[in-house]
């Protein structure tokens, strides 16, 4: 089994309309699940099997 450093990591951001900057909304290792701007649910542990 691959070590933690071999797993994908996804960092998500949202644009702050007031300050016009990007703000981190999360760091995802095993699952990327968000509801804005649309619903998304990705099992990141399965990416190496594609």
C-alpha positions in Angstrom: 0.0 0.0 0.0 1.2 3.5 -0.8 2.4 5.8 1.9 0.6 9.0 2.8 3.0 11.1 0.7 1.9 9.1 -2.3 -1.8 9.9 -1.9 -3.3 12.8 -3.9 -4.0 16.0 -2.0 -6.6 18.5 -3.2 -6.7 22.1 -1.8 -9.9 23.9 -2.5 -10.4 27.7 -2.6 -13.3 30.2 -2.9 -13.1 33.7 -4.2 -13.9 36.3 -1.6 -15.9 38.9 -3.5 -15.3 41.6 -1.0 -11.5 41.4 -0.8 -11.2 39.9 -4.3 -8.8 37.2 -3.0 -8.9 33.4 -2.8 -9.6 31.9 0.6 -8.7 28.2 1.3 -11.8 26.2 2.1 -10.1 22.9 2.8 -7.4 20.3 2.3 -8.7 16.9 1.2 -6.7 13.6 1.3 -9.2 10.7 1.1 -12.4 12.3 -0.1 -13.2 15.6 -1.8 -16.8 16.6 -0.9 -18.1 20.0 -1.5 -21.6 21.5 -2.1 -20.6 24.9 -3.5 -20.6 26.1 -6.3 -22.1 22.6 -7.1 -22.2 19.2 -5.4 -19.1 17.1 -5.9 -18.0 13.9 -4.1 -14.8 12.2 -5.3 -13.1 9.3 -3.5 -9.5 10.3 -3.9 -8.2 6.9 -2.8 -9.6 5.4 -6.0 -7.7 7.8 -8.4 -4.6 5.5 -8.7 -6.9 2.7 -10.0 -8.0 4.7 -13.0 
